[in-house]
Amino acid sequence: MNTLSKLKNFAKIIKQDLIVLYLSYKDPRTPLHAKILAMCVVAYAFSPIDLIPDFIPVLGYLDDLILVPLGIFFTLKLIPSDVLEEKREQARHMVKSDKPKNWFAGAVFILIWILLAVWIGKRLVG
């Protein structure tokens, strides 16, 4: 298997695992701490705004390449195996043409950037 095929397969697994997390945090059998982490990971992954903007060289893609997969990995470890098996099966049958946008999470990141800009502006001026 060549490198491009491996990357495509990895991206497919990540996308499916995000759907599994989305389905899992809605399940009452999932522990509260796993639900909270799952909501955070899914909201961040589906947010149209990144914490680190993609136009920043190297660091811009750091969240997409490292933070999101790590968040998925650790969250999946917190979900009971019977719930995971069921949700993985549901995710396999779901067809997503485009990832949903989480505008609330996007608004939170926009607010963070605005507050950061105002804080830096006050530091520079004052």
C-alpha positions as YAML, in Angstrom:
chain: A
units: angstrom
residues:
- id: 1
  name: MET
  ca: [0.00, 0.00, 0.00]
- id: 2
  name: ASN
  ca: [1.51, 3.33, -1.00]
- id: 3
  name: THR
  ca: [1.68, 6.43, 1.16]
- id: 4
  name: LEU
  ca: [-1.23, 8.20, -0.51]
- id: 5
  name: SER
  ca: [-3.48, 5.18, 0.00]
- id: 6
  name: LYS
  ca: [-2.46, 5.01, 3.66]
- id: 7
  name: LEU
  ca: [-3.27, 8.69, 4.14]
- id: 8
  name: LYS
  ca: [-6.66, 8.32, 2.46]
- id: 9
  name: ASN
  ca: [-7.44, 5.32, 4.64]
- id: 10
  name: PHE
  ca: [-6.36, 7.22, 7.78]
- id: 11
  name: ALA
  ca: [-8.60, 10.17, 6.81]
- id: 12
  name: LYS
  ca: [-11.52, 7.79, 6.26]
- id: 13
  name: ILE
  ca: [-10.99, 6.21, 9.69]
- id: 14
  name: ILE
  ca: [-10.80, 9.66, 11.35]
- id: 15
  name: LYS
  ca: [-14.03, 10.75, 9.66]
- id: 16
  name: GLN
  ca: [-15.79, 7.56, 10.73]
- id: 17
  name: ASP
  ca: [-14.46, 7.86, 14.29]
- id: 18
  name: LEU
  ca: [-15.82, 11.41, 14.52]
- id: 19
  name: ILE
  ca: [-19.24, 10.07, 13.58]
- id: 20
  name: VAL
  ca: [-18.82, 7.34, 16.22]
- id: 21
  name: LEU
  ca: [-18.03, 10.01, 18.83]
- id: 22
  name: TYR
  ca: [-21.02, 12.08, 17.72]
- id: 23
  name: LEU
  ca: [-23.34, 9.08, 18.06]
- id: 24
  name: SER
  ca: [-21.73, 7.99, 21.34]
- id: 25
  name: TYR
  ca: [-22.19, 11.26, 23.19]
- id: 26
  name: LYS
  ca: [-25.90, 11.03, 22.51]
- id: 27
  name: ASP
  ca: [-26.06, 7.53, 24.04]
- id: 28
  name: PRO
  ca: [-27.14, 7.34, 27.71]
- id: 29
  name: ARG
  ca: [-24.72, 4.43, 28.34]
- id: 30
  name: THR
  ca: [-21.73, 6.68, 27.67]
- id: 31
  name: PRO
  ca: [-20.20, 8.06, 30.90]
- id: 32
  name: LEU
  ca: [-20.50, 11.80, 31.49]
- id: 33
  name: HIS
  ca: [-16.75, 12.48, 31.29]
- id: 34
  name: ALA
  ca: [-16.59, 10.68, 27.92]
- id: 35
  name: LYS
  ca: [-19.62, 12.64, 26.68]
- id: 36
  name: ILE
  ca: [-18.02, 15.96, 27.59]
- id: 37
  name: LEU
  ca: [-14.74, 15.09, 25.89]
- id: 38
  name: ALA
  ca: [-16.58, 13.68, 22.86]
- id: 39
  name: MET
  ca: [-18.62, 16.89, 22.52]
- id: 40
  name: CYS
  ca: [-15.46, 18.98, 22.65]
- id: 41
  name: VAL
  ca: [-13.60, 16.87, 20.07]
- id: 42
  name: VAL
  ca: [-16.57, 16.70, 17.67]
- id: 43
  name: ALA
  ca: [-17.35, 20.41, 18.04]
- id: 44
  name: TYR
  ca: [-13.73, 21.34, 17.38]
- id: 45
  name: ALA
  ca: [-13.35, 18.95, 14.43]
- id: 46
  name: PHE
  ca: [-16.57, 20.13, 12.77]
- id: 47
  name: SER
  ca: [-16.02, 23.80, 13.55]
- id: 48
  name: PRO
  ca: [-15.48, 25.99, 10.50]
- id: 49
  name: ILE
  ca: [-12.93, 27.95, 12.55]
- id: 50
  name: ASP
  ca: [-9.69, 26.45, 13.90]
- id: 51
  name: LEU
  ca: [-8.01, 27.45, 17.14]
- id: 52
  name: ILE
  ca: [-4.79, 27.76, 15.14]
- id: 53
  name: PRO
  ca: [-5.70, 29.24, 11.71]
- id: 54
  name: ASP
  ca: [-4.53, 27.13, 8.75]
- id: 55
  name: PHE
  ca: [-2.75, 30.09, 7.14]
- id: 56
  name: ILE
  ca: [-0.09, 30.04, 9.88]
- id: 57
  name: PRO
  ca: [2.78, 27.98, 8.40]
- id: 58
  name: VAL
  ca: [3.22, 24.51, 9.90]
- id: 59
  name: LEU
  ca: [1.30, 25.28, 13.13]
- id: 60
  name: GLY
  ca: [-1.90, 25.92, 11.19]
- id: 61
  name: TYR
  ca: [-2.27, 22.27, 10.31]
- id: 62
  name: LEU
  ca: [-0.95, 20.98, 13.63]
- id: 63
  name: ASP
  ca: [-4.43, 20.80, 15.15]
- id: 64
  name: ASP
  ca: [-5.84, 18.92, 12.17]
- id: 65
  name: LEU
  ca: [-2.97, 16.45, 12.01]
- id: 66
  name: ILE
  ca: [-2.26, 15.88, 15.71]
- id: 67
  name: LEU
  ca: [-4.82, 17.37, 18.11]
- id: 68
  name: VAL
  ca: [-7.97, 16.01, 16.50]
- id: 69
  name: PRO
  ca: [-6.66, 12.41, 16.09]
- id: 70
  name: LEU
  ca: [-5.31, 12.46, 19.67]
- id: 71
  name: GLY
  ca: [-8.64, 13.73, 20.96]
- id: 72
  name: ILE
  ca: [-10.46, 10.99, 19.07]
- id: 73
  name: PHE
  ca: [-8.04, 8.32, 20.33]
- id: 74
  name: PHE
  ca: [-8.34, 9.26, 24.00]
- id: 75
  name: THR
  ca: [-12.11, 9.76, 23.88]
- id: 76
  name: LEU
  ca: [-12.70, 6.38, 22.26]
- id: 77
  name: LYS
  ca: [-10.80, 4.79, 25.17]
- id: 78
  name: LEU
  ca: [-13.37, 6.24, 27.61]
- id: 79
  name: ILE
  ca: [-16.44, 4.84, 25.85]
- id: 80
  name: PRO
  ca: [-17.67, 1.35, 26.83]
- id: 81
  name: SER
  ca: [-16.84, -1.29, 24.21]
- id: 82
  name: ASP
  ca: [-20.46, -2.38, 23.69]
- id: 83
  name: VAL
  ca: [-21.46, 1.22, 22.90]
- id: 84
  name: LEU
  ca: [-18.46, 1.59, 20.58]
- id: 85
  name: GLU
  ca: [-19.30, -1.57, 18.63]
- id: 86
  name: GLU
  ca: [-22.91, -0.47, 18.16]
- id: 87
  name: LYS
  ca: [-21.98, 3.08, 17.15]
- id: 88
  name: ARG
  ca: [-19.24, 1.89, 14.76]
- id: 89
  name: GLU
  ca: [-21.84, -0.21, 12.97]
- id: 90
  name: GLN
  ca: [-24.21, 2.77, 12.77]
- id: 91
  name: ALA
  ca: [-21.40, 5.00, 11.50]
- id: 92
  name: ARG
  ca: [-20.58, 2.51, 8.72]
- id: 93
  name: HIS
  ca: [-24.13, 2.82, 7.45]
- id: 94
  name: MET
  ca: [-24.27, 6.60, 7.60]
- id: 95
  name: VAL
  ca: [-23.42, 8.37, 4.40]
- id: 96
  name: LYS
  ca: [-22.06, 11.86, 4.84]
- id: 97
  name: SER
  ca: [-21.59, 13.95, 1.72]
- id: 98
  name: ASP
  ca: [-20.14, 16.84, 3.71]
- id: 99
  name: LYS
  ca: [-19.14, 17.27, 7.32]
- id: 100
  name: PRO
  ca: [-21.68, 19.19, 9.40]
- id: 101
  name: LYS
  ca: [-20.66, 22.64, 10.56]
- id: 102
  name: ASN
  ca: [-20.80, 23.50, 14.22]
- id: 103
  name: TRP
  ca: [-21.43, 27.24, 14.14]
- id: 104
  name: PHE
  ca: [-21.58, 27.53, 17.93]
- id: 105
  name: ALA
  ca: [-18.04, 26.18, 18.25]
- id: 106
  name: GLY
  ca: [-17.00, 28.43, 15.38]
- id: 107
  name: ALA
  ca: [-18.46, 31.44, 17.18]
- id: 108
  name: VAL
  ca: [-16.54, 30.51, 20.34]
- id: 109
  name: PHE
  ca: [-13.24, 30.42, 18.41]
- id: 110
  name: ILE
  ca: [-14.05, 33.72, 16.69]
- id: 111
  name: LEU
  ca: [-14.74, 35.25, 20.10]
- id: 112
  name: ILE
  ca: [-11.40, 33.89, 21.40]
- id: 113
  name: TRP
  ca: [-9.55, 35.49, 18.46]
- id: 114
  name: ILE
  ca: [-11.38, 38.82, 18.91]
- id: 115
  name: LEU
  ca: [-10.61, 38.89, 22.64]
- id: 116
  name: LEU
  ca: [-6.99, 38.01, 21.92]
- id: 117
  name: ALA
  ca: [-6.75, 40.79, 19.31]
- id: 118
  name: VAL
  ca: [-8.29, 43.34, 21.71]
- id: 119
  name: TRP
  ca: [-5.94, 42.25, 24.51]
- id: 120
  name: ILE
  ca: [-2.88, 42.52, 22.24]
- id: 121
  name: GLY
  ca: [-4.11, 45.86, 20.91]
- id: 122
  name: LYS
  ca: [-4.45, 47.26, 24.42]
- id: 123
  name: ARG
  ca: [-0.96, 46.00, 25.30]
- id: 124
  name: LEU
  ca: [0.56, 47.63, 22.24]
- id: 125
  name: VAL
  ca: [-1.27, 50.95, 22.59]
- id: 126
  name: GLY
  ca: [-1.26, 51.25, 26.37]
...
